[in-house]
Amino acid sequence: MDNKKERLRSLYKVDEALQDECLIFFKENLPYPLVADCVRSEIRLLRDAILNGEECPPALTNRRLFFQQVIKRIQDKSAPSLQRVINATGTALHTNLGRSPLSQTAARRVIETACSYSTLEYNVAEKRRGSRQDHVESLLCKITGAEAAFAVNNNAAATMLVLSSMTNGRPVIVSRGELVEIGGSFRIPDIMELSGAILKEVGTTNKTRLSDYADAIDPERTAALMKIHTSNYHIVGFTEDVPLRPLKELGEKFSLPVIYDIGSGLLLDLKEQGIREPTVPDAVKAGADVILFSGDKLLGGPQAGIIVGKKTYIDQMKNHPLARVVRIDKMTLSALEAVLFEYLDPTKAAEKIPVLQMLTCSPESLRKKALRLKEKLPKKTPFHIDIEPCEDCVGGGSAPNARLKGYALTLHSDSISAQQMERHFRKNNPPIISHISQDKVWLHMRTVMERDIADIAASAALLK
Ligand SMILES: *Cc1c(COP(=O)(O)O)cnc(C)c1O
């Protein structure tokens, strides 16, 4: 009992502990209540241990250890929740890992605009109010060949705005084979309903013919024909769908606009790289009146929804009340402008935009990257390290069939399970996201950035 009392008396006092010089840095740089809470929590742990009659906790008599634990707690509590991870999955547009990473150039532009006042809606040359769309519209027109363009928050928002402004509660004709669910709660039929448009489904899941659209047109009521790129699945076998050109010809006969949700926003032809996705410039050439797509899929930019097409329709969208609801933010705009600027030279874009860089990487360069990582790993390790060919994906619901030939560094051990190794990497700071197959941990090199290599090597060195 006395022993207990004595120990309780020897406990650190909160105020005293907070005066310790090893906490000065944290008190200056972090919220004081957070630091104080961490000190209090560590003291409480010790007090509980004493009251429960547990063995004397080492931190009670070891001051250094006590403060080490406080600092560890402060670091855990102050780490940002949204943080960098290392993507070693080989999936370039990993939805859960933030889709496409920005280039340093684009990110620097964001910092510049975010930390100062900007020309967001100010025309410096003419000393008058400007439009935030001015920063990207002409670039988008130049790159895609469209007459006009409008950027919003994301492609789901673009879908809402396009349908609301172009249909006014009237029917839109869509093929049953194209009623996509993108993920989460985003389903095309639901968004249509929300926009007030009436979904007029035609054809069947596997086959839709031009005559199906033609038969469904009500010249008095129909507002538009809509095509949706089935970006995240593929129907194979006995199938038929209507390409853009014939759909456009049908639309022209009845003076109906053709809306095309192309999904991924691919601006360059990547067929040679094994990515068979429709491109926006091709869709403009084929006559689509309005095309919408994401900014952070194959375009490789920030989260955004981009609408390009005929000026009359785009003008209606600009003036629609929903335009404000789905408005694009200035940080997004500066990143988008920077990324679009790279597309002015298509031959260089694939080298400058991280996602395109990753997707167009040759297997040989990935093997070399794996070698560079392997050379950094400790020579004596408890696991077998190999460099093996693997298959990578585009991801982000794009090009579901594309399998890109890549290379992975694989780790296998007789003493540590693949699950333990995977967990070790995932708990690293920054977390390293890998995957397990054939009892091995696979680190796909396609999505590992140059700066990640040292972090992976350091984490692997701690594996025991
Ligand atoms: C991804 C996708 C969307 C949704 O785009 P977000 O930018 O994620 O809102 C809509 N339509 C298609 C066809 C898509 O592939």
The ligand as an ORCA input file, in Angstrom:
! r2SCAN-3c Opt
* xyz 0 1
  C     -15.498      7.781    -63.784
  C     -16.692      8.017    -64.578
  C     -17.664      8.932    -64.144
  C     -17.554      9.680    -62.847
  O     -16.502     10.555    -62.871
  P     -15.962     11.250    -61.520
  O     -14.948     12.224    -62.020
  O     -15.418     10.152    -60.688
  O     -17.122     11.913    -60.872
  C     -18.781      9.122    -64.939
  N     -18.933      8.437    -66.094
  C     -18.030      7.534    -66.548
  C     -18.275      6.797    -67.832
  C     -16.873      7.310    -65.808
  O     -15.965      6.420    -66.231
*
